[in-house]
Amino acid sequence: QVQLVESGGGSVQAGGSLRLSCAASGDTYRIMGWFRQAPGKEREGVAVIYTDYGGTVYADSVKDRFTISRDNAKNTVYLQMNSLKPEDTAMYYCAASRLVLIGTARLNSKNYNYWGQGTQVTVSS
């Protein structure tokens, strides 16, 4: 019923760019975003977007390099990643929530109910 499908991951040289896509079906969500997890690391929030009015929140580590956007007509959220660094290497997951989230809770993975399968991003030096 509820499904999130990610695409766009791959391997790229440092300084390169990738665009991730997340297509949602089965329902609508208040907040959608991207999270990432590298081996031995905690899952961390990357960027989220309010699907109704378009407000965004970014992790400090990616601000000014990544841009999250939406196409509500297609029920799709994108993550444009520029100036990629080796430390960006991780499995990237799309997530969605119907909860009312404020402050730091917006980048906390525990507050999200629905998850995609993940797409791998690898950045080499």
C-alpha positions in Angstrom: 0.0 0.0 0.0 2.6 2.5 1.1 5.8 2.4 -0.9 8.9 4.5 -1.3 11.2 3.7 -4.2 14.7 5.3 -4.4 16.9 5.6 -7.4 20.0 7.5 -8.6 22.8 6.1 -6.4 26.1 5.1 -7.8 29.9 5.7 -7.7 31.4 9.1 -8.4 34.8 10.9 -8.0 35.2 13.5 -5.2 33.8 16.8 -6.4 31.2 15.1 -8.6 27.4 15.2 -8.4 24.5 12.8 -8.1 20.8 13.2 -8.0 18.7 10.8 -5.9 15.0 10.4 -6.5 12.3 9.0 -4.2 8.9 8.2 -5.6 6.0 7.7 -3.1 2.8 5.8 -3.6 -0.1 4.7 -1.5 -0.5 7.9 0.6 0.6 11.4 1.2 3.0 12.5 3.9 3.6 15.7 5.9 7.4 15.4 5.8 9.7 13.5 3.5 13.5 13.4 3.5 16.8 11.6 3.1 18.9 9.8 5.7 22.2 8.0 5.4 24.1 5.3 7.2 27.7 4.3 6.7 29.3 1.1 8.2 29.9 1.6 11.9 28.0 4.8 12.0 24.6 5.9 13.3 21.9 6.7 10.8 21.8 10.4 10.4 19.4 12.9 8.9 20.6 14.6 5.7 17.7 16.8 4.5 13.9 16.9 4.9 11.2 18.9 3.2 7.6 19.8 4.1 5.5 18.5 1.3 2.8 21.1 1.8 4.7 24.4 1.7 8.2 23.4 0.7 10.2 24.4 3.8 13.5 22.5 4.2 16.0 21.5 6.9 19.6 20.4 6.3 22.3 18.7 8.3 25.3 21.0 8.9 27.5 18.6 7.1 25.7 18.9 3.8 24.3 22.4 3.8 25.4 24.5 0.8 26.2 21.3 -1.1 23.0 19.4 -1.2 19.5 20.5 -2.2 16.2 18.7 -1.5 13.2 19.5 -3.6 9.8 18.1 -4.5 7.5 17.6 -7.4 4.1 17.1 -5.8 2.4 16.3 -9.1 4.7 13.3 -9.4 4.7 12.5 -5.6 8.5 12.6 -5.9 11.3 14.0 -3.7 14.8 14.7 -5.0 18.2 15.1 -3.4 20.7 17.0 -5.6 24.2 16.3 -4.3 27.0 18.5 -5.5 30.7 18.7 -4.5 30.6 15.2 -3.1 33.2 14.1 -0.6 34.5 10.7 0.4 32.8 11.1 3.8 29.4 11.3 2.0 29.8 7.6 1.2 26.8 5.8 2.7 23.6 4.0 2.0 21.0 6.7 1.5 17.4 6.0 2.5 14.2 7.9 1.7 11.8 8.3 4.6 8.3 9.8 5.2 6.2 10.7 8.2 2.7 12.0 8.9 3.7 13.3 12.4 4.0 16.9 13.4 7.8 17.4 13.9 9.6 20.5 15.0 13.2 21.4 15.9 15.8 18.7 15.9 13.2 16.0 15.7 12.9 16.7 12.0 16.3 15.0 11.4 15.8 12.1 13.8 15.2 8.8 12.0 13.2 7.4 14.9 10.4 9.8 14.0 9.8 8.4 10.5 7.3 5.7 9.8 8.0 4.7 6.2 11.3 3.8 4.6 12.6 3.0 1.1 15.0 0.2 0.3 18.0 2.4 0.1 20.5 3.3 -2.6 24.2 3.2 -2.3 26.4 6.3 -2.8 30.1 5.8 -3.1 32.5 8.7 -3.4 36.2 8.0 -4.2 39.1 10.4 -3.7 
